[in-house]
Amino acid sequence: MLSSDDQAKKPDRKKGAAVQTKDRDMGTALRSIYQKTVEEAIPDEMLSLLGKLD
């Protein structure tokens, strides 16, 4: 029989799976936002300003 201390040390598989799911979902969301940002067009005003730096 496990004491309360032993039970507290025992990993909770459901909790671990939930954390992995949240981490995976967060990673997916961040990659999606990053990809949309990379694909976003650069405004003409910004290109004009960058052109003046040359």
Distance bins in CASP14 RR format, pairs under 12 A and 6 or more apart:
PFRMAT RR
TARGET T0000
AUTHOR 0000-0000-0000
RMODE 2
METHOD distances of the structure
MODEL  1
1 7 0 0 0 0 0 1 0 0 0 0 0
2 8 0 0 0 0 1 0 0 0 0 0 0
2 9 0 0 0 0 1 0 0 0 0 0 0
2 10 1 0 0 1 0 0 0 0 0 0 0
3 9 0 0 0 0 1 0 0 0 0 0 0
3 10 0 0 0 0 0 1 0 0 0 0 0
4 10 0 0 0 0 0 1 0 0 0 0 0
11 17 0 0 0 0 0 1 0 0 0 0 0
11 19 0 0 0 0 0 1 0 0 0 0 0
12 18 0 0 0 0 1 0 0 0 0 0 0
12 19 0 0 0 0 1 0 0 0 0 0 0
13 19 0 0 0 0 0 1 0 0 0 0 0
13 20 0 0 0 0 0 1 0 0 0 0 0
14 20 0 0 0 0 0 1 0 0 0 0 0
14 21 0 0 0 0 0 1 0 0 0 0 0
15 21 0 0 0 0 0 1 0 0 0 0 0
15 22 0 0 0 0 0 1 0 0 0 0 0
16 22 0 0 0 0 1 0 0 0 0 0 0
16 23 0 0 0 0 1 0 0 0 0 0 0
16 24 0 0 0 0 0 1 0 0 0 0 0
17 23 0 0 0 0 0 1 0 0 0 0 0
17 24 0 0 0 0 0 1 0 0 0 0 0
18 24 0 0 0 0 0 1 0 0 0 0 0
18 25 0 0 0 0 0 1 0 0 0 0 0
19 25 0 0 0 0 0 1 0 0 0 0 0
19 26 0 0 0 0 0 1 0 0 0 0 0
20 26 0 0 0 0 0 1 0 0 0 0 0
20 27 0 0 0 0 0 1 0 0 0 0 0
21 27 0 0 0 0 0 1 0 0 0 0 0
21 28 0 0 0 0 0 1 0 0 0 0 0
22 28 0 0 0 0 0 1 0 0 0 0 0
22 29 0 0 0 0 0 1 0 0 0 0 0
23 29 0 0 0 0 0 1 0 0 0 0 0
23 30 0 0 0 0 0 1 0 0 0 0 0
24 30 0 0 0 0 0 1 0 0 0 0 0
24 31 0 0 0 0 0 1 0 0 0 0 0
25 31 0 0 0 0 0 1 0 0 0 0 0
25 32 0 0 0 0 0 1 0 0 0 0 0
26 32 0 0 0 0 0 1 0 0 0 0 0
26 33 0 0 0 0 0 1 0 0 0 0 0
27 33 0 0 0 0 1 0 0 0 0 0 0
27 34 0 0 0 0 1 0 0 0 0 0 0
27 35 0 0 0 0 0 1 0 0 0 0 0
28 34 0 0 0 0 0 1 0 0 0 0 0
28 35 0 0 0 0 0 1 0 0 0 0 0
29 35 0 0 0 0 0 1 0 0 0 0 0
29 36 0 0 0 0 0 1 0 0 0 0 0
30 36 0 0 0 0 0 1 0 0 0 0 0
30 37 0 0 0 0 0 1 0 0 0 0 0
31 37 0 0 0 0 0 1 0 0 0 0 0
31 38 0 0 0 0 0 1 0 0 0 0 0
32 38 0 0 0 0 0 1 0 0 0 0 0
32 39 0 0 0 0 0 1 0 0 0 0 0
33 39 0 0 0 0 0 1 0 0 0 0 0
33 40 0 0 0 0 0 1 0 0 0 0 0
34 40 0 0 0 0 0 1 0 0 0 0 0
40 46 0 0 0 0 0 1 0 0 0 0 0
41 47 0 0 0 0 1 0 0 0 0 0 0
42 48 0 0 0 0 0 1 0 0 0 0 0
42 49 0 0 0 0 0 1 0 0 0 0 0
42 50 0 0 0 0 1 0 0 0 0 0 0
42 51 0 0 0 0 0 1 0 0 0 0 0
43 49 0 0 0 0 1 0 0 0 0 0 0
43 50 0 0 0 0 0 1 0 0 0 0 0
44 50 0 0 0 0 0 1 0 0 0 0 0
44 51 0 0 0 0 0 1 0 0 0 0 0
45 51 0 0 0 0 0 1 0 0 0 0 0
45 52 0 0 0 0 0 1 0 0 0 0 0
46 52 0 0 0 0 0 1 0 0 0 0 0
46 53 0 0 0 0 0 1 0 0 0 0 0
47 53 0 0 0 0 0 1 0 0 0 0 0
47 54 0 0 0 0 0 1 0 0 0 0 0
48 54 0 0 0 0 0 1 0 0 0 0 0
END
